[in-house]
């Protein structure tokens, strides 16, 4: 396995050709105030697998593919409305 970062997120948009917008949510407890903080970031990722909105996917960082795309969809973790695991490329 290589040293590339991997994140799991939910597909929010697939209206572009071979590109999806993936929202990654991170939850942590604030070190001083001990309040639970929810952060979310959106990444544009290259999609060869045909992801749909609502799918849970794993993205991996790659070389710059365009001005905003630096991630590639590695696999589909869970399809929307299904409970079993779907394997990708």
N, C-alpha and C positions, 0 to 999 in steps of 0.2 A: 504494500500500500504506500502511496506517495504522501507528501507533506501538504497537499492542497487542502484548504479549508472546505468543510462540508457543513451545510445547514439544511434543516428541514423546515418547510413552510407550506403555505396554502396558496394555490393559484387564484389570483384576483381578477386577471384579465387575460384573454387569449385572442384579442381582436387583431393583433399584428401578425404578419406572415413569419412563421417559425420563431416567434418570440412570445414569451409569457411574462407577466408581472407576478412575482412571488412575494408574499408578505411573510416575514419571519418575525415571530414574537419571542421576546425574552423577558422573563420574570425574575426579579431578584429582590432581596430585602435591603433597604437603605442602611448603610453602615452606622449612621449617627441617629437617625430618627426611627429606625426599625419599622418603617412603613413598607408595604409590598408595592414595588414599582413595576408597571407593565410597559415595556418599550416595544415598538414595532418598527421595522424597516422594510422598505420595498426595494426589490432588486429586479432588473430585467435580465432574463435568462434565455439562452438559445434552446429551442425545443424541437427535437427530432422525433419525439415519442407520441405527439398528439395529445397533450394534456388538455383537460377540460376545466372550466371554472369550478372551484371547490375541491379539486384533487389535492392530496397532500403529497408533496414531491421532495426529493433530496436534490439540492443543487451543489455543484462543485465549482470552485473558482478556476478560471482559465485565462489564457492570454486575451487581450482586448479584441473583441470581434467587431465592434462598432464604437460609436462615441460613448454610448451608455451601457453596452453589454459586456460584462466581465465574468459572467456565470453561465454554466451549461446544466440543463436538467439531466441528472445522472440516472434516476429511476423514479418510478411512481410508487410511493409507499402505500397509499390507500386511495382508491377511487371514491368519489362522492356517492354515497348511498350503498356502498359495499363494505362488508366487514372483513373480508379476507385480504391478504397481502398480494399485490400485483408486482411482479418483477419487471424491471426495465433493462436497457442495454448496459 
